[in-house]
Amino acid sequence: MRPFELTAPATLDAAVTTPGTYLAGGTTLVDLMKLNVLTPRHVKDINDLPLRGIDTRDGLRVGALERMSDVAGHPGVYPVISRALLLSASQQLRNMASIGGNLLQRTRCGYFRDVAMPCDKRRPGSGCPALTGANRGHAVLGTSGKCVATHPSDLAVALVALDAELRLAGAEGTRTVALADFYRLPGETPEVENDLRPGELITEVVVPRLDWARRSTYVKVRDRASYEFALCSAAVALDLRDSRVVDARVAVGGVATVPWRLTSVEEALRGAPATVEAFTDAASSAADGATPLAHNGFKVDLLKRTVVRALVEGSRA
Ligand SMILES: Cc1cc2nc3c(=O)[nH]c(=O)nc-3n(C[C@H](O)[C@H](O)[C@H](O)COP(=O)(O)OP(=O)(O)OC[C@H]3O[C@@H](n4cnc5c(N)ncnc54)[C@H](O)[C@@H]3O)c2cc1C
């Protein structure tokens, strides 16, 4: 790890107007600094800032510094969000890691995390070895010739399904962006992962009220039962009346370069009976547009099956 200067701004204003990289729980940042993937000269510990609070009175508002474990355990939080958090990382990490940091964690692509390897995301123009190398865990949706790394956050998948927004603060003031618009596809510039402007901070996550999201769940398929990132995951919420789907939200993770909303599946579900057969029909378009690599073709089928499983579990919730 390289030497760096650590400060702890006392106000939001001081935080957004001084140079440096934000440190919340540190479970991603310190990791990547130890690997020399990130080498910031100035690190700003934001833990003294007033970015706390969980409010479930009208939808959900969560301060960016709330810990994953506190949000997961809050009784008013939509089940799909609690579940996505509880299936993330480990209890120790969830006790430390913040909601804002979770949404800004970096990909777990082995080539990105290994500074001895080329990586267009870490060193633009150096190439993407995952295209032809060890790509079993990589994305099949939203990829480009420069990057096939998956987006790692489980929480982001649940939040995209629920139309969540981020409140951001910067030197020029505050603004709100839809989480679905916040993340960028890699395209020709995989190093640009989101819409955050220099110095900007996530202050709060806002989930609009959706009463029927009380019937929701998150299914995560991975190589081992805990402490592991998703090979594929699905967040669903279902509005059911008389055993028919009135409305649905579906998003998937572990298969795409950004959290991936499946509006075609949602459309196919509206008006359908809440049966395995109808869920299977609706999920048939889930992998449309997928471009599998040599070792991750299994994700195409896995994606459809994970969506069906999540719909079945969601319909019984
Ligand atoms: C072994 C292991 C397993 C894991 N498994 C999972 C998993 O299964 N699913 C999953 O979703 N995650 C998983 N994680 C990732 C973990 O959830 C993240 O490391 C954590 O959520 C990051 O939060 P943090 O507060 O520690 O962020 P930090 O490490 O402090 O920061 C992460 C990044 O976000 C920036 N940042 C932090 N807060 C803000 C803010 N408010 N505004 C602007 N920028 C900010 C930092 O500058 C940094 O770039 C795992 C991590 C480890 C180490």
The ligand as an SDF file (V2000), in Angstrom:
LIG
                    3D

 53 58  0  0  0  0  0  0  0  0999 V2000
  -15.0140  -10.9630    1.0580 C   0  0  0  0  0  0  0  0  0  0  0  0
  -16.0850  -10.0290    0.5680 C   0  0  0  0  0  0  0  0  0  0  0  0
  -17.2930  -10.5370    0.1360 C   0  0  0  0  0  0  0  0  0  0  0  0
  -18.2930   -9.6710   -0.3060 C   0  0  0  0  0  0  0  0  0  0  0  0
  -19.4810  -10.1800   -0.7750 N   0  0  0  0  0  0  0  0  0  0  0  0
  -20.4380   -9.3360   -1.2370 C   0  0  0  0  0  0  0  0  0  0  0  0
  -21.6620   -9.8330   -1.7710 C   0  0  0  0  0  0  0  0  0  0  0  0
  -21.9080  -11.0350   -1.7930 O   0  0  0  0  0  0  0  0  0  0  0  0
  -22.5660   -8.9310   -2.2530 N   0  0  0  0  0  0  0  0  0  0  0  0
  -22.3350   -7.5760   -2.2150 C   0  0  0  0  0  0  0  0  0  0  0  0
  -23.1890   -6.7940   -2.6520 O   0  0  0  0  0  0  0  0  0  0  0  0
  -21.1710   -7.0850   -1.7430 N   0  0  0  0  0  0  0  0  0  0  0  0
  -20.2390   -7.9240   -1.2480 C   0  0  0  0  0  0  0  0  0  0  0  0
  -19.0630   -7.4280   -0.7840 N   0  0  0  0  0  0  0  0  0  0  0  0
  -18.7880   -6.0180   -0.9350 C   0  0  0  0  0  0  0  0  0  0  0  0
  -19.1840   -5.2130    0.2720 C   0  0  0  0  0  0  0  0  0  0  0  0
  -20.5870   -5.2280    0.3870 O   0  0  0  0  0  0  0  0  0  0  0  0
  -18.6440   -3.8160    0.0230 C   0  0  0  0  0  0  0  0  0  0  0  0
  -17.2440   -3.8840    0.1940 O   0  0  0  0  0  0  0  0  0  0  0  0
  -19.2240   -2.7830    0.9480 C   0  0  0  0  0  0  0  0  0  0  0  0
  -20.6060   -2.6870    0.8260 O   0  0  0  0  0  0  0  0  0  0  0  0
  -18.6080   -1.4270    0.6700 C   0  0  0  0  0  0  0  0  0  0  0  0
  -19.0640   -0.5220    1.6460 O   0  0  0  0  0  0  0  0  0  0  0  0
  -18.0130    0.3270    2.4890 P   0  0  0  0  0  0  0  0  0  0  0  0
  -18.8000    1.2540    3.3300 O   0  0  0  0  0  0  0  0  0  0  0  0
  -17.0410   -0.5530    3.1840 O   0  0  0  0  0  0  0  0  0  0  0  0
  -17.3280    1.1000    1.2980 O   0  0  0  0  0  0  0  0  0  0  0  0
  -15.8490    1.7040    1.1810 P   0  0  0  0  0  0  0  0  0  0  0  0
  -14.8690    0.6230    0.9810 O   0  0  0  0  0  0  0  0  0  0  0  0
  -15.5930    2.6700    2.2690 O   0  0  0  0  0  0  0  0  0  0  0  0
  -16.0420    2.5300   -0.1640 O   0  0  0  0  0  0  0  0  0  0  0  0
  -16.2920    1.8710   -1.3950 C   0  0  0  0  0  0  0  0  0  0  0  0
  -16.2460    2.9080   -2.5090 C   0  0  0  0  0  0  0  0  0  0  0  0
  -17.3370    3.7930   -2.3920 O   0  0  0  0  0  0  0  0  0  0  0  0
  -16.9110    5.1470   -2.2020 C   0  0  0  0  0  0  0  0  0  0  0  0
  -17.8590    5.7000   -1.2490 N   0  0  0  0  0  0  0  0  0  0  0  0
  -18.2340    5.1610   -0.0560 C   0  0  0  0  0  0  0  0  0  0  0  0
  -19.2690    5.8490    0.4600 N   0  0  0  0  0  0  0  0  0  0  0  0
  -19.5420    6.8550   -0.4120 C   0  0  0  0  0  0  0  0  0  0  0  0
  -20.5270    7.8820   -0.4580 C   0  0  0  0  0  0  0  0  0  0  0  0
  -21.4540    8.0420    0.4910 N   0  0  0  0  0  0  0  0  0  0  0  0
  -20.5240    8.7270   -1.5230 N   0  0  0  0  0  0  0  0  0  0  0  0
  -19.6010    8.5980   -2.5040 C   0  0  0  0  0  0  0  0  0  0  0  0
  -18.6550    7.6350   -2.5170 N   0  0  0  0  0  0  0  0  0  0  0  0
  -18.6400    6.7660   -1.4940 C   0  0  0  0  0  0  0  0  0  0  0  0
  -15.4800    5.0410   -1.7310 C   0  0  0  0  0  0  0  0  0  0  0  0
  -14.7180    6.1720   -2.1130 O   0  0  0  0  0  0  0  0  0  0  0  0
  -15.0210    3.7810   -2.4610 C   0  0  0  0  0  0  0  0  0  0  0  0
  -14.6550    4.0960   -3.7720 O   0  0  0  0  0  0  0  0  0  0  0  0
  -18.0670   -8.2680   -0.2940 C   0  0  0  0  0  0  0  0  0  0  0  0
  -16.8510   -7.7550    0.1740 C   0  0  0  0  0  0  0  0  0  0  0  0
  -15.8620   -8.6140    0.6020 C   0  0  0  0  0  0  0  0  0  0  0  0
  -14.5640   -8.0210    1.0810 C   0  0  0  0  0  0  0  0  0  0  0  0
  1  2  1  0
  2  3  1  0
  2 52  2  0
  3  4  2  0
  4  5  1  0
  4 50  1  0
  5  6  2  0
  6  7  1  0
  6 13  1  0
  7  8  2  0
  7  9  1  0
  9 10  1  0
 10 11  2  0
 10 12  1  0
 12 13  2  0
 13 14  1  0
 14 15  1  0
 14 50  1  0
 15 16  1  0
 16 17  1  0
 16 18  1  0
 18 19  1  0
 18 20  1  0
 20 21  1  0
 20 22  1  0
 22 23  1  0
 23 24  1  0
 24 25  2  0
 24 26  1  0
 24 27  1  0
 27 28  1  0
 28 29  2  0
 28 30  1  0
 28 31  1  0
 31 32  1  0
 32 33  1  0
 33 34  1  0
 33 48  1  0
 34 35  1  0
 35 36  1  0
 35 46  1  0
 36 37  1  0
 36 45  1  0
 37 38  2  0
 38 39  1  0
 39 40  1  0
 39 45  2  0
 40 41  1  0
 40 42  2  0
 42 43  1  0
 43 44  2  0
 44 45  1  0
 46 47  1  0
 46 48  1  0
 48 49  1  0
 50 51  2  0
 51 52  1  0
 52 53  1  0
M  END
$$$$
